[in-house]
Amino acid sequence: MKWIFSLQNSHDLSVSEVGGKAKALAQLTGSGVLVPKAICLSTLAYDHFLDTRGLREKLNLELNRKQFSDMRWEEIWDVALRIRHLFLRTSLPADLECEIERCIKIEFNEAPLAIRSSAPEEDLAGTSFAGLHDSYLYISGKEQVVDHIKMVWASLWSDRALLYRQELSLSVKESSMAVVLQEMIAGDVSGVGFTRAPLSEGKMMIEAVYGLNQGLVDGTIAPDRYLIDRLSSAKSVSHDAPDERKQKCVGTEQGTHIVELDTQQKEKAPLNSMQLKELADRMAVLEKFFGYPLDIEWTFAGEKLFILQARPITALATGKSDDKRSWYLSLHRSYENLLQLWDEVENHMLPEMEIEATAMAAVDLPSLDNGALAGEIHYRFERSSHWSRKYWDDCIPFAHGVRLFGEVYNDHMVPDDPYEFVRLLSGGKMLSTERNSELLRLAKIVQNDQRLQHVLENKGADAITDPELKHGLAELEHRFGNFFAGLSEEGMNQRDMIVKILLEYSRLPTSPANEKARDCSSLEVRFLERMADSGSGFDGKQLLRLARASYRLRDDDNIYIGKIEQALSQAMVEGRSRLDHADTALALATPDEICRLLVGETVALATAASTTVDNCKETVEYERARQLLGQPASHGFAKGKARVIRKAAEMAEFKSGEVLIVQSIDPNMTFLAPLAAAIVETRGGMLIHGAIIAREYGIPCVTGVSKVLSYVKTGDTVTVDGYLGIITIDKT
């Protein structure tokens, strides 16, 4: 069995053996183009690895725990992370590893390599998705080469690839991956070229940066962009320079690094006119050679132009207006971009939201006349919409900081548990746990006063006379917002709902687990020592701080935006109270409709009969099941009565020691965690709020349990295994 092929003068290789990228490189070497020396680890090597190590069954288990169409981005990230870790933890068969080592020594000696993906489906004319799989530059040494080969194999099951699995017909049985091992060229100027510009078929487009391509490909470095007339390559139609040329990517024995440009390069475009013409002419020749438009990766090393790879240009057209895959892929951010987002979110966005929420809370809504109230509603709706857009544009992508840290940690530490890295992130200061600590402090006031307990149980919040408790509740709502606001049923006193939760807190036998000291110092020391010696280009301390901020703000940002939304809700409630329509119609009115009604305009409101809300149906058809499978998100083992929560009013009925069963935990629901024996959610992922808060309190959590609300009802006795991700329903 032949596992490795040379790409020099090998024109009879099939795509099924070496993939589209390697096949194209083999063709290029026969066309007179200067191409770096390369060999290809064939798809047979990938198959040998999977079959001898029993990985096909494990891959099937990972990919079939839940219907892929039901997965959200957090769950897709998690699947890809576990598969990557599975590949890294599995050693190559000895015969394959020896053959790789032998061929590398013959072809490259000890020179650094570029290790590139070459999946059979990746670079075909009908299914070409640039950047779908991973490639790595400046890889040296046997261990590093082997590890990066496995990373390329694992990228066949990356979240990016999984999003396109239908178009790629991606299946464990049929899919495979070849790997190109290519001589590393130390380029002075590099880039990509499109023989037909994406938005103009009459032009070519070239993007160029100083140094290596990696900074351009991952979005770290902005390129100079050239548009060139396809019929006259000597004429540059336009040249757009970036706002500022600052950095370039270079390679050393320890991998790639971003460095500052010197003064001359900052002022000068990367390509001169002769290089631009040579490149454009070469692109035109290659398009004619292959017979279709190309996306070409290139580099100039001194005076020599090297073609690194060439793939067909295709555009994915699903015809579906609700296709969110481009948005999912945009969540991947470079390390440098994450640092910028960190500054924007923590130092600008959240403080500005707090200032606005405080100003809105200070407005005496009942004192406003109808016109002023309409203006206030309009203003709050506009600000709420603004911050909601900022949340999706900045806060959600910043969550990628945790994922990046998880990948780096697993790649360098290769732990037994793929989620060991979370131990270094949890246990910090979070608004949700601070809120719960304040609830616990107020609960102790109630716990020590039996008369007060009786009053609260029988008369509710309006009967509170204890000054400390009264002031504490007001401060709680002022600082964290009313966490039932906008969620409770019509006519429900929201302060009464908080009091019910407070009474349950007062019945807790001990302090929640998050108040216990956690010692992860030795784990942190080992990680930082490993990073210092890795030559990865990451500052371990800075990366850890970034990840901790990303983890914390993944939860905190929702409390800030919740206070803005609460302010809008309060203004809407005031507006509805002044209008003379049926409550059912007003409940469906938009902010704009309320504003128009307040100033005397006639508005045709929707009625309850014209709108259906599936998740508010009172009748639920339950199915019988003994065991349900999900993803373990927080370790532990617990047994208790289930409490299924479908709507906000049901939260106030939650009892200490129950198992919380829910579609997904809203950030405002995390105050239930200290009361819960365990948490089970339909929605999955290590970064959802239920998983984060469960880890903070050290309680079992299983996420991604499909249709759990159809299998479990309130009062059922359930056992939650947070190690294996199994929910067992006791027979009744």
N, C-alpha and C positions, 0 to 999 in steps of 0.2 A: 504494500500500500504506500503510495507516494503522498506525503503530507506537505512538502515544500517544493515550490517551483521558482526558478529564476524567471524574471520578466524580460530579460535581455534576449532578443531574438526568439521569443516564444509566442508565435502568432496563432497557434492552434489550440490555445487554452479556452475552455468553455466558461461561460458566465456562471454556470452552476458549480464549477470547481473553484473559481477564484473571485467571483463577484464582479460587478460592473466596473468598479474603480480599477481593479487590477487588470482586467481585460483591456480597458482603455489605455492604461499605462503601457501595456505590452504592445498595443497597436502604435502608440506614439513613438516608441523606441525604433520602430521600423519605418517611421515617416521622416526621419532626419531631424527630429526635434531633440534638443538637449534635455534629457530627463535624468534625474538622479538614479543611480544604481538601486535596484530594488529586488526583493524576493517576496513571495506570497505564501503565507501559511494557509493552506486550502480549507475549504468547508469540511473536508474529510477529517482534518485535525480537530475542528470544533465538535464534530459528531463523535469522534473517538473520546474526547474529553468528557462529554455528557454521558456516553454509554458506559464507559468504564468506571465512572464515579457516581452512577445512579442519580444523575441530576435531572433527567427528564421527568421523573415522578415528582421530584420536589418542585420543579417549575410548574407542573400542572396543578399541584396543590396551591401554590401561591396565586396562580392566575385564575383559579376557579372557586375560591372561597365565596365570591360574590359576583353577581352579574356585572360585567364590565360597564354596561350601559347605565347602571345605577351608581357608579362610583363618581365622587367629586374629586377635585384636584388634590386635596390632602391625601385621599386614599391611593390615588395613582402614584403620587410621590412615594408613599410608604411601600407600595409593592415594588417599585423600581429600586428603592434603597435596600430592601431585604434581598432582592435578587442579586444586586451588585455585591452585597456582603457575602452571599452564598458562594458566588464565583471566587471572590478573594480568599475565602476560607478553605477552598478546595484545591488541593495540590494537583499539578499535572501528572499524568501517567509518566513513569520514569522513561519509557522508550521515546515518548514524544518530547519530553524535556531535553533529553540527550541529543536528539536530532536537531532541535532548535539551536541548542548551544553549538553544535558542530557547524551548522550552516552559517550562523552569524560569524563565527570565527573565520571561516573560509572567505566569506563575501565582504565583511566589514572590519575584521579584526576587533579593535576596541573603540572604533569611531562611534560617536553618538548617532542615534537613529530617530527618524520620525516613524511613529507607529499609527497606521491609519486603518479605519474600518473599510471593508469591501463586501457588503452584503449583496447576494444575488439580486435582491429586489431594490436595492438602494439607488443605483444610478442608471436604471434602464430608462429609455425615452418615455415610457408611460407612467413610471413611478419614481421620478427623481425628486428627492426631498433634501435639498442642501442642508448639511449640518445635522441631519437626523441622528446619526451615530457619532461616537466619540473618536477623536484622534489626539495624539500626544506628540510633543516635540522635545528634542534633546534628551532622549532616554539612553542612559548608559548603564552597563553592568548587567550580568545575567539575571539577578533577582528582580531588578527594576524592569527589565525587558519582559520577563515572564508575568510579573504583576500587571503590567500595562496591556499585555496581550489579553489577559483575563478581563481587564476593565473594558477593552474594546468588545470582547464577546458579550459581556454583560450589557453593553449599551444597545444590543439587539432588543433588550427588554427594558430600555429606559422609558421614563414617562413620555418623552417625545415620541418614541417609536410606538408605544402602546396607544397613544392618541390616534395614530394612523394605522392601527393594526388591521382594520377592515380593508383599507385601500391596498395594504401590503400583503393581505391574506396571511397575517402573522399567526402561526400556530407552532406549538412546541414540536410537533411531529414533523412538520414540513419545513420550518425555517432554519436557517443556518447562517454562519458568518465566517468569511475569510478575513485575513489580516495582512496588510501590506507593511513590510519592514523596509524602510527607504533610507538611503544615505541622507544624513542631515546636511543641508546646504545653508551656510551662514549668510543669508541674504542681507544686502545693504538696503534695498528697497523691495517691498513685496506688496502683493495685493490680489484682487480678484478682477476678472474681466467678463463681461457679458457680451457675446457677439451680437445680441439684439437687446437693447436697453428695455427694461421691464415696461416702461410707459411709452416707448417710441421705437417701433420696429425699424425705422429708417436710420437709427443711430446705434453705435456701440457705446457701452458704458464701462469705464475703468475706474476702480478705486485703488488708491495707493497710499502706503504709509512707510515711514522709515523703519528699518529693522525687519523682524519676522511678521508673518501674517496673523499670529495668534491674537494680538491686541485688537486687530481689525475684526476678526471673526467673532470674538466674544463681546464686542461692543465697548471695550475699554478705551480704545483710541479712535478718534474721529478721523476719517480719511480725507485726502484731496480727491475730488470726483471730476472726471472728465467725460464729456459727451462728444463723440466723434462721428462724423458723417460716414456711413458705411460705403458710400460710393467714392469717397475721396479721403483716405485715411491720413493724408498729409495735413488735412484741415481740421483743427480742433474746433468744434462748434462752441463749446463752453468749458470753462474750468471754474469749479466752485471750491474754494479753500475753506477749511474748517475755521471756526472762530479763533482758534489758537492752536498752533502745533506745540505740544508740550512734551510728549513722551514717545518712546519706541520700545518694542519688545526685542530683547536680545537673548542669546543662549550662552550658557556656560556648562561646565561639567556637572553642575548641580541643577540643571533644568533651565527654564525660561524665567526672565525677570523683566519688569518694567523699569526703565531708567529715563532720566531727563535728557532731552535733546540738547545739543550744544547750540550756541547762539546762532551760528550760521545756518544750521538745519531748521531752526524755528522760523527763519525769515525766507527760506527757499523751498519751493515746491519739490516733492520727492523725485518726480520724473522730469528730465529735460526733453526737449523737442525730439531729439534723435531716438531716445529710449521710447518715447510715446509712439513714434511712427513705427519702430521695429516691433513693438508689442502689438499695435493695431494690425499691422500686416500679418504677423504670425497668427493672430486670432482669426483673421479672415481665411487664411490658408487652412487652419484646423477645422473651421466650420465646413469648408468645402470637402475636406478629407473625410469627416464623419458623416456629413450629409444632413445635419440638423443644428439648430442654435445651441451654443455651448456656454456653460458657466466654467470659467478657467481660473485655476489658482496658479500664480506665477511668482518668481522672484528674480531680481537681478543681483548676482554676486560678482562684484567688479563690473566688467564689461559683458559678462555672459548672462544670457536670458535662459532660465530654467523653467520648464513647465512642470509643475508639481502634480497636478491632476486636472482632469477635464470631465465634465458630466453634462448630460442634456439639461436644457432649461425647460421646465414644465411648471405650470401653475395649477395648484389644486383647486378644482371647482366642484364643490359638493352640491350646489344648488339649494342649500339649506340656509335660510336666513338666521336660524338659531344656532348655527355652528360656532361654538365658542373656542375651538382649538387654537386659533391664533392668539386669543387672549390667554389661554392656559400657557402657551409657550412663551408669551411675553413676561410671565412671572419669573422666568430664569433671569437673574441679574448677575452681572460681574461683581467681583469683590469691591472694586472701586466704586461702582454704582451703589452698592449696598451701604458703603460708608457715607455717601452723599445723602441717601435716603434716611439714614440714621439721624444725621444732623437736621434734616428737614422735618422729620416727624417729631423728634423729641425736643428740639430747641426752638422750633417755629410753629408747627402745626398744632400740637397739643396745647401749648400755652395760649395760643390765640383762641382756640376753641374754649378753653376755660374762661378767658376774659369775656368772650361773647356770651357764654352760658350764664356767667355771674351777672352781666348787665341785663340780660333778659329776665332773670329771676327777680331783679330789683324793680321791674315795671309792675305797677299796681293795675292789673288788667281790669278789675271792676270799675275803676275810676275813669277809664277811657270811654269817650262817646263812640257810637257805632262806626263812624268814619275812621277815627283813630285806631280802633280795634281792628278794622279791616286792613289798615295799613300795617299794623303790627303783625297780623297773621301772614300777610304777603311777604313782609321782611323776613319773618322766621322761616317761612317755607323756602324762600330763596337761599337763606343761609344754610338751612338743613340740606338742601339739594347740593349746594356748593361743597359742604364738608363731606357729604356722601360720595361725591365724585373724587374728592381728595383721598378719601379712605380707600377707594378701589384703585386709584392711580398710584398711591404711595404706601399705604399701610399693608395692603395685601401682598404686593411684591416684596416688601421688607421682610415678610415671613420667610422668604427664601434664605434669609440669613441663617435660620435654624437648619434648614436642609443642607446648605453648603457646609456648615460646621459638621453636621452628621456625616456627610460624605468624606470630608477631610479627616475627621476623627477615625472613621472606620478604615479608610485607606491606609492610615499610618499606624493605628493601634491594633487593627484586626482582632477585635474582642470576640468572646464567645457570644455575647448578646448584642445584636445589631443596634439596640437602643440604649446601650450603656452610656452613650454621650449625654443622654437626657439628665442623668444624675448630676452633671456639671452645670445644668441650666436651671433645674427646679430648686425650690427652697429659698428663692430670693424675695425681695420686697415687691409685692403686686397689689394693685388697688383692690382686687376682688378678695384677697386674703385679709387685707387691712379692714375692709368692710365687714368681713365675717368676724374678725377679732373684736371690732367695735360692737357687733351684735352680741358676741359672747360676754363682753364687759357689761352691757346693759342687762343681759340675761341673768348675770350673777346678782344684780340688784333685785330682780324678781325672785330668784332662787332663795334669797335670804329673807324674804318678806311674804309669809303665807297669806296675810290679809290682801296684799297687792296681787298675789296670784289669783285669789278668789275674785277680786274686782275685775281683773283682765279677762278671766274665763267667762264671767257672767255679764259684764257690762261693756267690754270692749275698750277701744282707744279713747273714746270721749270721756271716760270716767277716770282717766289718769290724773292724779293730783301730785304725785311724787315729783318734786321739782327737778331732781337729777335725771330721772327717767324721761320726763317731758322734754327737758333741754337736750338730752342725749339723742332722742328720736328726731328732733328738729335738726340737730347738727348732722345726724346720719343722712337725712334726706338732702340737706344742703350740700354736703360734700360729695355724696355718691349718686344723687338723684333718687327719685322714687322708683325703685326697681320693679314696681308693678304698673308704673305709668304707661298708658296706652295699651295695656294688655288685659286689664281686668274686665269683667262683665259689667254691663250697665247696672248702675245702682249699688255696686259693691264698694264699700268703704275701704280704700286702699291702706289706710293706716291700720284698720282692723286686721287686714291680711298680714301686715308686718308683725302685729302683736301676736297673731297665731304662731308665726315662725319663732318669735321671741320666746314664747312659752315652751316650744319644743327645745330650743337651745337651753333653756333653764333646766330641762330634764336630762341633759347629757351628763353621763357619769364622770367623764374626764375631759380634759382639754383636747381639742382636735390634734391630730398627729403632726400637723405642720408646725406646731409650737415646740416640738422636740428638736433638739440640736441635731444637725446632720453633718457628718464629717466626710467630705469628699476631697480633702486636701491632698491625700496621697495620690488619688486619681488625677487630680489637676497637675501635681508635680510631674507625674510620669508623662502626661500629655505634653506639657511644655518642654520637658527635656527631649522628648522624641521630635517635636517640631523644630527645636533649635538645631538638631543634627540632620534634619531631613533634606535641607536644601530645596524646599518646596516653593520658596518665595513668599510664604505667608508668615506674618508676625503672629506667633501663637497666642500671645497675651491679647493683642488687639482683636484677633479673630474670636477669641473666647468672650471678650467684652461685647463685641458685636452680636454674637449669638445669644448672649444673655439678654441684651437689650431687645433683640428680635423676639425672643421667647416671651419676655415680660410685656412688651408692647402689643404683642398678638392678643393679649387679654385686656390690657389697660385701655387701648384706644377705643374699645367698644363702650367703656363707661363714659369717656369724654363725649363721644358722638351721641350716646344715649341721653346725656343731659341736654344737648341741643334739640334732639327729637322730643324730649319731655317738654321743653319750653314751647315748642310748636303745638304739642298735644294740649297743653294747658290753655293756650290761646284759642284753639279750636273748640275746646269744651266751653269756654266762656262765650264764644260766638254762637254755638248751638243753643246755649241756655237763653239767649235773647231772641231767638227766632220762633216763629209760630207754626212750624211744620211738624208733621208726625215724626216721632223719634226714629222710626225705622228708616225713613227717607234721609233724615239729617245724618244718621250714622254712616251713610254711604257717600255723603257729599265730600267733594274735594276741597282743599283750601281755597282755590279760586272761586268755587261756587259759594262757599260760606262768605267770602269777601264781597261778592256781588250781591248776595242776599242782604248783607248788613247795610249796604248803601242804597237799598231799595230797588235793585234790579229784579226782574222776573227771571227765574231759572227753573227749567224742567228737571227735577231731580230723579235719579234712578230709584227704583223701589226694590225692596228686599226680594220680591218675587222674581225679579229679572236677573238676580245674581245668586249663584250657588257657590258655597265654599265647602269643598269635599271634607276638609279636616275638621269641620264642625258638626258632622253628622252624629246623631246620638246613638244610632244603631250600628254596631260593629259585628261583623261575622268573624267568629274565632275559629281557627283551625287547630287541630290536635297535633302536638309534637312532643317528643321526649327530650331531645337535645337540639340546640341551635349552635351554629358555628359563626364566630366573628374573629376580629383581630384583637389580641391582647394589647391593651394600651397602658395599663398600670397593674403591676403584679400584686397578687394577693388572692385570698380564698374567702368567700363569705356566703352565708345562707340566711335568707329572711323572706318576709312577705313582700310581694311586689307592689309597687305603687306606680301605675301607668298614668302619665301626665300628657294630656292632649291639648289642654288650653290653660291659660294663666291662672284662672280662679282655682284650679285643682292644686296648684302649688301650695296654697295655704293649708291644705288638708294633709300634707306630707308629715309623717311621724318618724321620730328618731328610731333608727335601726331598720328602716325599710330599704328595699332595693329600688332605686330610681330607674324606671324604664321610660324612655322618651325617644322621640324622633331625633332630636338634636337639642343640646343644651344651649339656649340663648345665654349670652354673657351675663344678663341680668338674673339668670337662674342659679348662678354658681353659689349663692348663699345656702342652697340645699345640701351641698357637698358634705359639710361637717356633720349633718344629720344622717347621711346615707351609709348603709352598710356596703353598698357597691353601686356602680353606675353602668347601665347598659344603653347603648344608642344604636339607632338604625344607621345614622350617618357615621362614616369612619374616618380614621386618620389620627396620627399622633399629635397633630397640631390643632385639633378642634378643641373647643373650650372645655368640654366634658373631660377629655383626656388630660388636659393641662391641670385642671383643678383637682382631679382624682389623684394625680401624682403628687400634688402639693400636700394633700392630706393622707397620702399613703393608703388609699382604699382601692380595692380591685375595680378595674374598668375594662369592659369589652365593647369595642365599637364595630361598626360595619355589619351589624346583625340584621340581615334582610328580613323584612316583614315581622320583626319582633312584636310589634303592636298588634298583629293579627294572631299571634300564638300565645301571648301572655296577657292576662287580665289582672286588675287590681285584686289583691288577696291571695293570688297563687303563691305557693312556696317555691322559690327558685334558689338554685345554687350557682354562684358565679365563680368561674375559675379564670382569674386574671393572668395565669401563667400560660395556659393553652388556648384561651379565647373561647371557652365552652360554657354555654348556659344550659343547665339541666332543670327541667320543670317537673316537680314532684307530681305523681299521679294522685288524682282526687277521686 
